[in-house]
Amino acid sequence: MRIGPKGRVVVPVELRRQLQLVEGSELVARVTNDRLVLEPRRAALRRLRSFFNGVPSETSLVEELSAERRRDAGRET
């Protein structure tokens, strides 16, 4: 693969078929260990949902993060 004009990359037809990508499909791009990773948006959402799957529904991740930040701030003083 080569980067074309305006930074465009053409995904080979074999990969598009394997991942069921069609014109207009949404991809998520991220950098991991000096690699560019492209994944279908639906796959990225599945991966994130499975990551948070074990969190009880009554748990507020926002509240937990806020409490953690307050604890960290208290240690810095």
N, CA, C and O atoms as a Tripos MOL2 file, in Angstrom:
@<TRIPOS>MOLECULE
protein
  308   307    77     0     0
PROTEIN
NO_CHARGES

@<TRIPOS>ATOM
      1 N           0.8560   -1.1810    0.0000 N.3       1 MET1
      2 CA          0.0000    0.0000    0.0000 C.3       1 MET1
      3 C           0.8910    1.2290    0.0000 C.2       1 MET1
      4 O           1.9940    1.2190    0.5470 O.2       1 MET1
      5 N           0.4050    2.2590   -0.6080 N.am      2 ARG2
      6 CA          1.1030    3.5370   -0.6290 C.3       2 ARG2
      7 C           0.1300    4.6370   -0.2360 C.2       2 ARG2
      8 O          -1.0780    4.5400   -0.4510 O.2       2 ARG2
      9 N           0.6910    5.6730    0.3400 N.am      3 ILE3
     10 CA         -0.1210    6.8520    0.6570 C.3       3 ILE3
     11 C          -0.1870    7.7000   -0.5990 C.2       3 ILE3
     12 O           0.8380    8.0570   -1.1810 O.2       3 ILE3
     13 N          -1.3960    8.0150   -1.0040 N.am      4 GLY4
     14 CA         -1.6020    8.7880   -2.2150 C.3       4 GLY4
     15 C          -1.8100   10.2620   -1.9270 C.2       4 GLY4
     16 O          -1.5280   10.7400   -0.8280 O.2       4 GLY4
     17 N          -2.3110   10.9830   -2.9340 N.am      5 PRO5
     18 CA         -2.5710   12.4140   -2.7560 C.3       5 PRO5
     19 C          -3.4800   12.6650   -1.5560 C.2       5 PRO5
     20 O          -4.4140   11.9080   -1.2930 O.2       5 PRO5
     21 N          -3.1870   13.7300   -0.8470 N.am      6 LYS6
     22 CA         -3.9670   14.1400    0.3230 C.3       6 LYS6
     23 C          -3.9720   13.0810    1.4250 C.2       6 LYS6
     24 O          -4.8940   13.0450    2.2410 O.2       6 LYS6
     25 N          -2.9490   12.2130    1.4580 N.am      7 GLY7
     26 CA         -2.8370   11.2150    2.5220 C.3       7 GLY7
     27 C          -3.7870   10.0450    2.3860 C.2       7 GLY7
     28 O          -3.9990    9.3140    3.3540 O.2       7 GLY7
     29 N          -4.3560    9.8480    1.2320 N.am      8 ARG8
     30 CA         -5.3330    8.7710    1.0530 C.3       8 ARG8
     31 C          -4.6590    7.4130    0.9330 C.2       8 ARG8
     32 O          -3.5910    7.2770    0.3370 O.2       8 ARG8
     33 N          -5.3120    6.4090    1.5160 N.am      9 VAL9
     34 CA         -4.8470    5.0300    1.4350 C.3       9 VAL9
     35 C          -5.9920    4.2060    0.8750 C.2       9 VAL9
     36 O          -7.1380    4.3530    1.3010 O.2       9 VAL9
     37 N          -5.6860    3.3440   -0.0730 N.am     10 VAL10
     38 CA         -6.6960    2.4550   -0.6400 C.3      10 VAL10
     39 C          -6.5760    1.1010    0.0570 C.2      10 VAL10
     40 O          -5.5100    0.4860    0.0640 O.2      10 VAL10
     41 N          -7.6740    0.6510    0.6380 N.am     11 VAL11
     42 CA         -7.7000   -0.6490    1.2970 C.3      11 VAL11
     43 C          -7.9360   -1.7020    0.2130 C.2      11 VAL11
     44 O          -8.9200   -1.6190   -0.5220 O.2      11 VAL11
     45 N          -7.0490   -2.6840    0.1050 N.am     12 PRO12
     46 CA         -7.2080   -3.7040   -0.9300 C.3      12 PRO12
     47 C          -8.5520   -4.4140   -0.8370 C.2      12 PRO12
     48 O          -9.1040   -4.5950    0.2480 O.2      12 PRO12
     49 N          -9.0650   -4.8100   -1.9930 N.am     13 VAL13
     50 CA        -10.3870   -5.4160   -2.0750 C.3      13 VAL13
     51 C         -10.5090   -6.6580   -1.1920 C.2      13 VAL13
     52 O         -11.5680   -6.8980   -0.6120 O.2      13 VAL13
     53 N          -9.4430   -7.4480   -1.0830 N.am     14 GLU14
     54 CA         -9.5050   -8.6660   -0.2550 C.3      14 GLU14
     55 C          -9.7790   -8.3140    1.2070 C.2      14 GLU14
     56 O         -10.5630   -8.9840    1.8800 O.2      14 GLU14
     57 N          -9.1290   -7.2640    1.6870 N.am     15 LEU15
     58 CA         -9.3450   -6.8410    3.0770 C.3      15 LEU15
     59 C         -10.7300   -6.2330    3.2510 C.2      15 LEU15
     60 O         -11.3890   -6.4630    4.2660 O.2      15 LEU15
     61 N         -11.1750   -5.4560    2.2620 N.am     16 ARG16
     62 CA        -12.5280   -4.8760    2.3650 C.3      16 ARG16
     63 C         -13.5780   -5.9690    2.4260 C.2      16 ARG16
     64 O         -14.5300   -5.8780    3.2020 O.2      16 ARG16
     65 N         -13.4120   -6.9850    1.6240 N.am     17 ARG17
     66 CA        -14.3750   -8.0950    1.6420 C.3      17 ARG17
     67 C         -14.3340   -8.8290    2.9810 C.2      17 ARG17
     68 O         -15.3750   -9.1310    3.5650 O.2      17 ARG17
     69 N         -13.1220   -9.1120    3.4600 N.am     18 GLN18
     70 CA        -12.9690   -9.8470    4.7180 C.3      18 GLN18
     71 C         -13.6200   -9.1010    5.8740 C.2      18 GLN18
     72 O         -14.2290   -9.7170    6.7490 O.2      18 GLN18
     73 N         -13.4930   -7.7660    5.8820 N.am     19 LEU19
     74 CA        -14.0470   -6.9540    6.9710 C.3      19 LEU19
     75 C         -15.4270   -6.3920    6.6560 C.2      19 LEU19
     76 O         -15.9880   -5.6240    7.4380 O.2      19 LEU19
     77 N         -15.9660   -6.7780    5.5100 N.am     20 GLN20
     78 CA        -17.2920   -6.3170    5.0720 C.3      20 GLN20
     79 C         -17.3700   -4.7900    5.0300 C.2      20 GLN20
     80 O         -18.3320   -4.1880    5.5070 O.2      20 GLN20
     81 N         -16.3460   -4.1860    4.4540 N.am     21 LEU21
     82 CA        -16.3090   -2.7290    4.3150 C.3      21 LEU21
     83 C         -16.8380   -2.3510    2.9450 C.2      21 LEU21
     84 O         -16.4620   -2.9350    1.9280 O.2      21 LEU21
     85 N         -17.7070   -1.3760    2.9410 N.am     22 VAL22
     86 CA        -18.2530   -0.8440    1.6930 C.3      22 VAL22
     87 C         -18.0510    0.6660    1.6950 C.2      22 VAL22
     88 O         -17.6800    1.2460    2.7150 O.2      22 VAL22
     89 N         -18.2900    1.2930    0.5670 N.am     23 GLU23
     90 CA        -18.1600    2.7410    0.5010 C.3      23 GLU23
     91 C         -19.0280    3.3810    1.5810 C.2      23 GLU23
     92 O         -20.2130    3.0720    1.7050 O.2      23 GLU23
     93 N         -18.4240    4.2740    2.3580 N.am     24 GLY24
     94 CA        -19.1430    4.9430    3.4330 C.3      24 GLY24
     95 C         -18.9780    4.2730    4.7910 C.2      24 GLY24
     96 O         -19.4140    4.8210    5.8030 O.2      24 GLY24
     97 N         -18.3440    3.0780    4.8290 N.am     25 SER25
     98 CA        -18.0960    2.4200    6.1130 C.3      25 SER25
     99 C         -17.2280    3.3340    6.9760 C.2      25 SER25
    100 O         -16.3240    4.0030    6.4760 O.2      25 SER25
    101 N         -17.5130    3.3520    8.2710 N.am     26 GLU26
    102 CA        -16.7380    4.1850    9.1880 C.3      26 GLU26
    103 C         -15.6290    3.3560    9.8190 C.2      26 GLU26
    104 O         -15.8480    2.2310   10.2670 O.2      26 GLU26
    105 N         -14.4260    3.9400    9.8450 N.am     27 LEU27
    106 CA        -13.2640    3.3060   10.4600 C.3      27 LEU27
    107 C         -12.7790    4.1680   11.6080 C.2      27 LEU27
    108 O         -12.9580    5.3850   11.6080 O.2      27 LEU27
    109 N         -12.1640    3.5240   12.5840 N.am     28 VAL28
    110 CA        -11.5180    4.2080   13.6980 C.3      28 VAL28
    111 C         -10.0200    4.0230   13.5020 C.2      28 VAL28
    112 O          -9.5590    2.9130   13.2380 O.2      28 VAL28
    113 N          -9.2590    5.1090   13.6290 N.am     29 ALA29
    114 CA         -7.8080    5.0380   13.4880 C.3      29 ALA29
    115 C          -7.1630    5.3280   14.8360 C.2      29 ALA29
    116 O          -7.5900    6.2250   15.5640 O.2      29 ALA29
    117 N          -6.1240    4.5520   15.1580 N.am     30 ARG30
    118 CA         -5.3780    4.7920   16.3850 C.3      30 ARG30
    119 C          -3.9430    4.3440   16.1720 C.2      30 ARG30
    120 O          -3.6540    3.5530   15.2730 O.2      30 ARG30
    121 N          -3.0600    4.8510   16.9960 N.am     31 VAL31
    122 CA         -1.6520    4.4650   16.9380 C.3      31 VAL31
    123 C          -1.3710    3.5800   18.1390 C.2      31 VAL31
    124 O          -1.6710    3.9490   19.2740 O.2      31 VAL31
    125 N          -0.7930    2.4100   17.8890 N.am     32 THR32
    126 CA         -0.4350    1.4640   18.9350 C.3      32 THR32
    127 C           0.9670    0.9430   18.6480 C.2      32 THR32
    128 O           1.2010    0.3000   17.6250 O.2      32 THR32
    129 N           1.9040    1.2270   19.5640 N.am     33 ASN33
    130 CA          3.2730    0.7340   19.4040 C.3      33 ASN33
    131 C           3.8400    1.0220   18.0210 C.2      33 ASN33
    132 O           4.2930    0.1100   17.3300 O.2      33 ASN33
    133 N           3.8160    2.2730   17.6200 N.am     34 ASP34
    134 CA          4.3500    2.7030   16.3170 C.3      34 ASP34
    135 C           3.6440    2.0580   15.1260 C.2      34 ASP34
    136 O           4.2190    1.9610   14.0420 O.2      34 ASP34
    137 N           2.3970    1.6160   15.3230 N.am     35 ARG35
    138 CA          1.6140    1.0560   14.2240 C.3      35 ARG35
    139 C           0.3500    1.8730   14.0620 C.2      35 ARG35
    140 O          -0.2240    2.3500   15.0400 O.2      35 ARG35
    141 N          -0.0740    2.0290   12.8320 N.am     36 LEU36
    142 CA         -1.3650    2.6400   12.5450 C.3      36 LEU36
    143 C          -2.3730    1.5090   12.4550 C.2      36 LEU36
    144 O          -2.2360    0.6080   11.6260 O.2      36 LEU36
    145 N          -3.3880    1.5570   13.3100 N.am     37 VAL37
    146 CA         -4.4100    0.5110   13.3350 C.3      37 VAL37
    147 C          -5.7170    1.1280   12.8580 C.2      37 VAL37
    148 O          -6.1910    2.1180   13.4140 O.2      37 VAL37
    149 N          -6.2890    0.5310   11.8250 N.am     38 LEU38
    150 CA         -7.6110    0.9280   11.3340 C.3      38 LEU38
    151 C          -8.5560   -0.2170   11.6440 C.2      38 LEU38
    152 O          -8.2490   -1.3750   11.3600 O.2      38 LEU38
    153 N          -9.7080    0.1000   12.2260 N.am     39 GLU39
    154 CA        -10.6890   -0.9460   12.4950 C.3      39 GLU39
    155 C         -12.0760   -0.3880   12.2430 C.2      39 GLU39
    156 O         -12.3290    0.7990   12.4450 O.2      39 GLU39
    157 N         -12.9700   -1.2590   11.8000 N.am     40 PRO40
    158 CA        -14.3470   -0.8140   11.6010 C.3      40 PRO40
    159 C         -14.9070   -0.2560   12.9110 C.2      40 PRO40
    160 O         -14.6190   -0.7750   13.9890 O.2      40 PRO40
    161 N         -15.7000    0.7930   12.8050 N.am     41 ARG41
    162 CA        -16.2790    1.4330   13.9840 C.3      41 ARG41
    163 C         -17.0370    0.4290   14.8410 C.2      41 ARG41
    164 O         -16.9450    0.4650   16.0680 O.2      41 ARG41
    165 N         -17.7810   -0.4600   14.2080 N.am     42 ARG42
    166 CA        -18.5690   -1.4590   14.9530 C.3      42 ARG42
    167 C         -17.6600   -2.3680   15.7790 C.2      42 ARG42
    168 O         -18.0220   -2.7570   16.8900 O.2      42 ARG42
    169 N         -16.4800   -2.7120   15.2470 N.am     43 ALA43
    170 CA        -15.5310   -3.5540   15.9800 C.3      43 ALA43
    171 C         -14.9400   -2.7920   17.1640 C.2      43 ALA43
    172 O         -14.7540   -3.3570   18.2410 O.2      43 ALA43
    173 N         -14.6450   -1.5110   16.9600 N.am     44 ALA44
    174 CA        -14.1030   -0.6940   18.0500 C.3      44 ALA44
    175 C         -15.1240   -0.5800   19.1820 C.2      44 ALA44
    176 O         -14.7630   -0.6740   20.3550 O.2      44 ALA44
    177 N         -16.3910   -0.3790   18.8350 N.am     45 LEU45
    178 CA        -17.4400   -0.2910   19.8620 C.3      45 LEU45
    179 C         -17.5840   -1.6140   20.6160 C.2      45 LEU45
    180 O         -17.7440   -1.6200   21.8370 O.2      45 LEU45
    181 N         -17.5270   -2.7260   19.8940 N.am     46 ARG46
    182 CA        -17.6060   -4.0470   20.5420 C.3      46 ARG46
    183 C         -16.4510   -4.2290   21.5150 C.2      46 ARG46
    184 O         -16.6410   -4.7070   22.6330 O.2      46 ARG46
    185 N         -15.2440   -3.8450   21.0820 N.am     47 ARG47
    186 CA        -14.0570   -3.9850   21.9290 C.3      47 ARG47
    187 C         -14.1940   -3.1480   23.1900 C.2      47 ARG47
    188 O         -13.8800   -3.6240   24.2810 O.2      47 ARG47
    189 N         -14.6590   -1.9040   23.0610 N.am     48 LEU48
    190 CA        -14.8190   -1.0400   24.2280 C.3      48 LEU48
    191 C         -15.9120   -1.5430   25.1570 C.2      48 LEU48
    192 O         -15.7580   -1.5110   26.3780 O.2      48 LEU48
    193 N         -17.0120   -2.0060   24.5840 N.am     49 ARG49
    194 CA        -18.0980   -2.5290   25.4230 C.3      49 ARG49
    195 C         -17.6410   -3.7450   26.2170 C.2      49 ARG49
    196 O         -17.9940   -3.8950   27.3870 O.2      49 ARG49
    197 N         -16.8600   -4.6120   25.5870 N.am     50 SER50
    198 CA        -16.3920   -5.8010   26.3050 C.3      50 SER50
    199 C         -15.4160   -5.4130   27.4090 C.2      50 SER50
    200 O         -15.3510   -6.0770   28.4440 O.2      50 SER50
    201 N         -14.6520   -4.3310   27.1920 N.am     51 PHE51
    202 CA        -13.7130   -3.8550   28.2060 C.3      51 PHE51
    203 C         -14.4550   -3.4250   29.4670 C.2      51 PHE51
    204 O         -13.9940   -3.6780   30.5800 O.2      51 PHE51
    205 N         -15.6240   -2.7640   29.2900 N.am     52 PHE52
    206 CA        -16.4020   -2.2660   30.4210 C.3      52 PHE52
    207 C         -17.5180   -3.2130   30.8340 C.2      52 PHE52
    208 O         -18.3280   -2.8710   31.6960 O.2      52 PHE52
    209 N         -17.5740   -4.3810   30.2400 N.am     53 ASN53
    210 CA        -18.6510   -5.3300   30.4910 C.3      53 ASN53
    211 C         -18.7450   -5.7590   31.9500 C.2      53 ASN53
    212 O         -19.8480   -6.0030   32.4400 O.2      53 ASN53
    213 N         -17.6250   -5.8590   32.6550 N.am     54 GLY54
    214 CA        -17.6380   -6.3240   34.0300 C.3      54 GLY54
    215 C         -17.9820   -5.2590   35.0460 C.2      54 GLY54
    216 O         -18.0300   -5.5480   36.2410 O.2      54 GLY54
    217 N         -18.2240   -4.0280   34.6050 N.am     55 VAL55
    218 CA        -18.5420   -2.9350   35.5260 C.3      55 VAL55
    219 C         -20.0250   -3.0120   35.8830 C.2      55 VAL55
    220 O         -20.8730   -2.9710   34.9910 O.2      55 VAL55
    221 N         -20.3520   -3.1230   37.1710 N.am     56 PRO56
    222 CA        -21.7710   -3.1740   37.5730 C.3      56 PRO56
    223 C         -22.5230   -1.9340   37.0910 C.2      56 PRO56
    224 O         -21.9730   -0.8330   37.0770 O.2      56 PRO56
    225 N         -23.7650   -2.1170   36.7030 N.am     57 SER57
    226 CA        -24.5470   -1.0160   36.1280 C.3      57 SER57
    227 C         -24.7520    0.1320   37.1100 C.2      57 SER57
    228 O         -24.9270    1.2750   36.6880 O.2      57 SER57
    229 N         -24.7320   -0.1520   38.4280 N.am     58 GLU58
    230 CA        -24.9380    0.9260   39.4060 C.3      58 GLU58
    231 C         -23.6600    1.7310   39.6540 C.2      58 GLU58
    232 O         -23.6910    2.7380   40.3620 O.2      58 GLU58
    233 N         -22.5450    1.2950   39.0790 N.am     59 THR59
    234 CA        -21.2710    1.9890   39.2610 C.3      59 THR59
    235 C         -21.1750    3.1720   38.3050 C.2      59 THR59
    236 O         -21.4030    3.0320   37.1030 O.2      59 THR59
    237 N         -20.8410    4.3210   38.8440 N.am     60 SER60
    238 CA        -20.6280    5.5070   38.0170 C.3      60 SER60
    239 C         -19.1330    5.6550   37.7800 C.2      60 SER60
    240 O         -18.3840    5.9990   38.6940 O.2      60 SER60
    241 N         -18.7040    5.3950   36.5540 N.am     61 LEU61
    242 CA        -17.2870    5.5260   36.2350 C.3      61 LEU61
    243 C         -16.8250    6.9720   36.3620 C.2      61 LEU61
    244 O         -15.6610    7.2260   36.6720 O.2      61 LEU61
    245 N         -17.7240    7.9160   36.1250 N.am     62 VAL62
    246 CA        -17.3880    9.3340   36.2760 C.3      62 VAL62
    247 C         -17.0930    9.6480   37.7320 C.2      62 VAL62
    248 O         -16.1150   10.3280   38.0420 O.2      62 VAL62
    249 N         -17.9480    9.1470   38.6320 N.am     63 GLU63
    250 CA        -17.7330    9.3720   40.0650 C.3      63 GLU63
    251 C         -16.4470    8.7070   40.5450 C.2      63 GLU63
    252 O         -15.7060    9.2840   41.3410 O.2      63 GLU63
    253 N         -16.1830    7.5030   40.0660 N.am     64 GLU64
    254 CA        -14.9510    6.8160   40.4560 C.3      64 GLU64
    255 C         -13.7220    7.5800   39.9900 C.2      64 GLU64
    256 O         -12.7530    7.7090   40.7370 O.2      64 GLU64
    257 N         -13.7510    8.0840   38.7700 N.am     65 LEU65
    258 CA        -12.6330    8.8630   38.2550 C.3      65 LEU65
    259 C         -12.4510   10.1490   39.0520 C.2      65 LEU65
    260 O         -11.3250   10.5200   39.3850 O.2      65 LEU65
    261 N         -13.5530   10.8290   39.3590 N.am     66 SER66
    262 CA        -13.4790   12.0670   40.1520 C.3      66 SER66
    263 C         -12.8880   11.7970   41.5330 C.2      66 SER66
    264 O         -12.0460   12.5600   42.0080 O.2      66 SER66
    265 N         -13.3190   10.7300   42.1690 N.am     67 ALA67
    266 CA        -12.7980   10.3850   43.4980 C.3      67 ALA67
    267 C         -11.3120   10.0560   43.4190 C.2      67 ALA67
    268 O         -10.5360   10.4520   44.2890 O.2      67 ALA67
    269 N         -10.9250    9.3440   42.3940 N.am     68 GLU68
    270 CA         -9.5030    9.0120   42.2190 C.3      68 GLU68
    271 C          -8.6680   10.2690   42.0190 C.2      68 GLU68
    272 O          -7.5780   10.3970   42.5760 O.2      68 GLU68
    273 N          -9.1860   11.1950   41.2210 N.am     69 ARG69
    274 CA         -8.4620   12.4560   40.9900 C.3      69 ARG69
    275 C          -8.3460   13.2640   42.2810 C.2      69 ARG69
    276 O          -7.3110   13.8770   42.5420 O.2      69 ARG69
    277 N          -9.4170   13.2640   43.0920 N.am     70 ARG70
    278 CA         -9.3650   13.9940   44.3800 C.3      70 ARG70
    279 C          -8.3140   13.3670   45.3050 C.2      70 ARG70
    280 O          -7.5560   14.0820   45.9610 O.2      70 ARG70
    281 N          -8.2720   12.0290   45.3530 N.am     71 ARG71
    282 CA         -7.2720   11.3380   46.1730 C.3      71 ARG71
    283 C          -5.8570   11.6710   45.7010 C.2      71 ARG71
    284 O          -4.9730   11.9480   46.5100 O.2      71 ARG71
    285 N          -5.6550   11.6410   44.3880 N.am     72 ASP72
    286 CA         -4.3370   11.9630   43.8310 C.3      72 ASP72
    287 C          -3.9440   13.4040   44.1480 C.2      72 ASP72
    288 O          -2.7870   13.6750   44.4710 O.2      72 ASP72
    289 N          -4.8990   14.3290   44.0580 N.am     73 ALA73
    290 CA         -4.6190   15.7280   44.3430 C.3      73 ALA73
    291 C          -4.2570   15.9020   45.8090 C.2      73 ALA73
    292 O          -3.3950   16.7170   46.1370 O.2      73 ALA73
    293 N          -4.9000   15.1510   46.6950 N.am     74 GLY74
    294 CA         -4.6100   15.2270   48.1280 C.3      74 GLY74
    295 C          -3.2060   14.7320   48.4520 C.2      74 GLY74
    296 O          -2.5790   15.2220   49.3920 O.2      74 GLY74
    297 N          -2.7150   13.7810   47.6960 N.am     75 ARG75
    298 CA         -1.3620   13.2670   47.9210 C.3      75 ARG75
    299 C          -0.2910   14.2290   47.4470 C.2      75 ARG75
    300 O           0.8350   14.1960   47.9430 O.2      75 ARG75
    301 N          -0.6260   15.0870   46.4890 N.am     76 GLU76
    302 CA          0.3530   16.0100   45.9240 C.3      76 GLU76
    303 C           0.6210   17.1990   46.8270 C.2      76 GLU76
    304 O           1.6460   17.8650   46.6840 O.2      76 GLU76
    305 N          -0.2790   17.4720   47.7510 N.am     77 THR77
    306 CA         -0.0820   18.6570   48.6090 C.3      77 THR77
    307 C           0.8000   18.3710   49.7830 C.2      77 THR77
    308 O           1.0580   19.2620   50.5930 O.2      77 THR77
@<TRIPOS>BOND
     1     1     2 1
     2     2     3 1
     3     3     4 2
     4     3     5 am
     5     5     6 1
     6     6     7 1
     7     7     8 2
     8     7     9 am
     9     9    10 1
    10    10    11 1
    11    11    12 2
    12    11    13 am
    13    13    14 1
    14    14    15 1
    15    15    16 2
    16    15    17 am
    17    17    18 1
    18    18    19 1
    19    19    20 2
    20    19    21 am
    21    21    22 1
    22    22    23 1
    23    23    24 2
    24    23    25 am
    25    25    26 1
    26    26    27 1
    27    27    28 2
    28    27    29 am
    29    29    30 1
    30    30    31 1
    31    31    32 2
    32    31    33 am
    33    33    34 1
    34    34    35 1
    35    35    36 2
    36    35    37 am
    37    37    38 1
    38    38    39 1
    39    39    40 2
    40    39    41 am
    41    41    42 1
    42    42    43 1
    43    43    44 2
    44    43    45 am
    45    45    46 1
    46    46    47 1
    47    47    48 2
    48    47    49 am
    49    49    50 1
    50    50    51 1
    51    51    52 2
    52    51    53 am
    53    53    54 1
    54    54    55 1
    55    55    56 2
    56    55    57 am
    57    57    58 1
    58    58    59 1
    59    59    60 2
    60    59    61 am
    61    61    62 1
    62    62    63 1
    63    63    64 2
    64    63    65 am
    65    65    66 1
    66    66    67 1
    67    67    68 2
    68    67    69 am
    69    69    70 1
    70    70    71 1
    71    71    72 2
    72    71    73 am
    73    73    74 1
    74    74    75 1
    75    75    76 2
    76    75    77 am
    77    77    78 1
    78    78    79 1
    79    79    80 2
    80    79    81 am
    81    81    82 1
    82    82    83 1
    83    83    84 2
    84    83    85 am
    85    85    86 1
    86    86    87 1
    87    87    88 2
    88    87    89 am
    89    89    90 1
    90    90    91 1
    91    91    92 2
    92    91    93 am
    93    93    94 1
    94    94    95 1
    95    95    96 2
    96    95    97 am
    97    97    98 1
    98    98    99 1
    99    99   100 2
   100    99   101 am
   101   101   102 1
   102   102   103 1
   103   103   104 2
   104   103   105 am
   105   105   106 1
   106   106   107 1
   107   107   108 2
   108   107   109 am
   109   109   110 1
   110   110   111 1
   111   111   112 2
   112   111   113 am
   113   113   114 1
   114   114   115 1
   115   115   116 2
   116   115   117 am
   117   117   118 1
   118   118   119 1
   119   119   120 2
   120   119   121 am
   121   121   122 1
   122   122   123 1
   123   123   124 2
   124   123   125 am
   125   125   126 1
   126   126   127 1
   127   127   128 2
   128   127   129 am
   129   129   130 1
   130   130   131 1
   131   131   132 2
   132   131   133 am
   133   133   134 1
   134   134   135 1
   135   135   136 2
   136   135   137 am
   137   137   138 1
   138   138   139 1
   139   139   140 2
   140   139   141 am
   141   141   142 1
   142   142   143 1
   143   143   144 2
   144   143   145 am
   145   145   146 1
   146   146   147 1
   147   147   148 2
   148   147   149 am
   149   149   150 1
   150   150   151 1
   151   151   152 2
   152   151   153 am
   153   153   154 1
   154   154   155 1
   155   155   156 2
   156   155   157 am
   157   157   158 1
   158   158   159 1
   159   159   160 2
   160   159   161 am
   161   161   162 1
   162   162   163 1
   163   163   164 2
   164   163   165 am
   165   165   166 1
   166   166   167 1
   167   167   168 2
   168   167   169 am
   169   169   170 1
   170   170   171 1
   171   171   172 2
   172   171   173 am
   173   173   174 1
   174   174   175 1
   175   175   176 2
   176   175   177 am
   177   177   178 1
   178   178   179 1
   179   179   180 2
   180   179   181 am
   181   181   182 1
   182   182   183 1
   183   183   184 2
   184   183   185 am
   185   185   186 1
   186   186   187 1
   187   187   188 2
   188   187   189 am
   189   189   190 1
   190   190   191 1
   191   191   192 2
   192   191   193 am
   193   193   194 1
   194   194   195 1
   195   195   196 2
   196   195   197 am
   197   197   198 1
   198   198   199 1
   199   199   200 2
   200   199   201 am
   201   201   202 1
   202   202   203 1
   203   203   204 2
   204   203   205 am
   205   205   206 1
   206   206   207 1
   207   207   208 2
   208   207   209 am
   209   209   210 1
   210   210   211 1
   211   211   212 2
   212   211   213 am
   213   213   214 1
   214   214   215 1
   215   215   216 2
   216   215   217 am
   217   217   218 1
   218   218   219 1
   219   219   220 2
   220   219   221 am
   221   221   222 1
   222   222   223 1
   223   223   224 2
   224   223   225 am
   225   225   226 1
   226   226   227 1
   227   227   228 2
   228   227   229 am
   229   229   230 1
   230   230   231 1
   231   231   232 2
   232   231   233 am
   233   233   234 1
   234   234   235 1
   235   235   236 2
   236   235   237 am
   237   237   238 1
   238   238   239 1
   239   239   240 2
   240   239   241 am
   241   241   242 1
   242   242   243 1
   243   243   244 2
   244   243   245 am
   245   245   246 1
   246   246   247 1
   247   247   248 2
   248   247   249 am
   249   249   250 1
   250   250   251 1
   251   251   252 2
   252   251   253 am
   253   253   254 1
   254   254   255 1
   255   255   256 2
   256   255   257 am
   257   257   258 1
   258   258   259 1
   259   259   260 2
   260   259   261 am
   261   261   262 1
   262   262   263 1
   263   263   264 2
   264   263   265 am
   265   265   266 1
   266   266   267 1
   267   267   268 2
   268   267   269 am
   269   269   270 1
   270   270   271 1
   271   271   272 2
   272   271   273 am
   273   273   274 1
   274   274   275 1
   275   275   276 2
   276   275   277 am
   277   277   278 1
   278   278   279 1
   279   279   280 2
   280   279   281 am
   281   281   282 1
   282   282   283 1
   283   283   284 2
   284   283   285 am
   285   285   286 1
   286   286   287 1
   287   287   288 2
   288   287   289 am
   289   289   290 1
   290   290   291 1
   291   291   292 2
   292   291   293 am
   293   293   294 1
   294   294   295 1
   295   295   296 2
   296   295   297 am
   297   297   298 1
   298   298   299 1
   299   299   300 2
   300   299   301 am
   301   301   302 1
   302   302   303 1
   303   303   304 2
   304   303   305 am
   305   305   306 1
   306   306   307 1
   307   307   308 2
@<TRIPOS>SUBSTRUCTURE
     1 MET1         2 RESIDUE 1 A MET
     2 ARG2         6 RESIDUE 1 A ARG
     3 ILE3        10 RESIDUE 1 A ILE
     4 GLY4        14 RESIDUE 1 A GLY
     5 PRO5        18 RESIDUE 1 A PRO
     6 LYS6        22 RESIDUE 1 A LYS
     7 GLY7        26 RESIDUE 1 A GLY
     8 ARG8        30 RESIDUE 1 A ARG
     9 VAL9        34 RESIDUE 1 A VAL
    10 VAL10       38 RESIDUE 1 A VAL
    11 VAL11       42 RESIDUE 1 A VAL
    12 PRO12       46 RESIDUE 1 A PRO
    13 VAL13       50 RESIDUE 1 A VAL
    14 GLU14       54 RESIDUE 1 A GLU
    15 LEU15       58 RESIDUE 1 A LEU
    16 ARG16       62 RESIDUE 1 A ARG
    17 ARG17       66 RESIDUE 1 A ARG
    18 GLN18       70 RESIDUE 1 A GLN
    19 LEU19       74 RESIDUE 1 A LEU
    20 GLN20       78 RESIDUE 1 A GLN
    21 LEU21       82 RESIDUE 1 A LEU
    22 VAL22       86 RESIDUE 1 A VAL
    23 GLU23       90 RESIDUE 1 A GLU
    24 GLY24       94 RESIDUE 1 A GLY
    25 SER25       98 RESIDUE 1 A SER
    26 GLU26      102 RESIDUE 1 A GLU
    27 LEU27      106 RESIDUE 1 A LEU
    28 VAL28      110 RESIDUE 1 A VAL
    29 ALA29      114 RESIDUE 1 A ALA
    30 ARG30      118 RESIDUE 1 A ARG
    31 VAL31      122 RESIDUE 1 A VAL
    32 THR32      126 RESIDUE 1 A THR
    33 ASN33      130 RESIDUE 1 A ASN
    34 ASP34      134 RESIDUE 1 A ASP
    35 ARG35      138 RESIDUE 1 A ARG
    36 LEU36      142 RESIDUE 1 A LEU
    37 VAL37      146 RESIDUE 1 A VAL
    38 LEU38      150 RESIDUE 1 A LEU
    39 GLU39      154 RESIDUE 1 A GLU
    40 PRO40      158 RESIDUE 1 A PRO
    41 ARG41      162 RESIDUE 1 A ARG
    42 ARG42      166 RESIDUE 1 A ARG
    43 ALA43      170 RESIDUE 1 A ALA
    44 ALA44      174 RESIDUE 1 A ALA
    45 LEU45      178 RESIDUE 1 A LEU
    46 ARG46      182 RESIDUE 1 A ARG
    47 ARG47      186 RESIDUE 1 A ARG
    48 LEU48      190 RESIDUE 1 A LEU
    49 ARG49      194 RESIDUE 1 A ARG
    50 SER50      198 RESIDUE 1 A SER
    51 PHE51      202 RESIDUE 1 A PHE
    52 PHE52      206 RESIDUE 1 A PHE
    53 ASN53      210 RESIDUE 1 A ASN
    54 GLY54      214 RESIDUE 1 A GLY
    55 VAL55      218 RESIDUE 1 A VAL
    56 PRO56      222 RESIDUE 1 A PRO
    57 SER57      226 RESIDUE 1 A SER
    58 GLU58      230 RESIDUE 1 A GLU
    59 THR59      234 RESIDUE 1 A THR
    60 SER60      238 RESIDUE 1 A SER
    61 LEU61      242 RESIDUE 1 A LEU
    62 VAL62      246 RESIDUE 1 A VAL
    63 GLU63      250 RESIDUE 1 A GLU
    64 GLU64      254 RESIDUE 1 A GLU
    65 LEU65      258 RESIDUE 1 A LEU
    66 SER66      262 RESIDUE 1 A SER
    67 ALA67      266 RESIDUE 1 A ALA
    68 GLU68      270 RESIDUE 1 A GLU
    69 ARG69      274 RESIDUE 1 A ARG
    70 ARG70      278 RESIDUE 1 A ARG
    71 ARG71      282 RESIDUE 1 A ARG
    72 ASP72      286 RESIDUE 1 A ASP
    73 ALA73      290 RESIDUE 1 A ALA
    74 GLY74      294 RESIDUE 1 A GLY
    75 ARG75      298 RESIDUE 1 A ARG
    76 GLU76      302 RESIDUE 1 A GLU
    77 THR77      306 RESIDUE 1 A THR
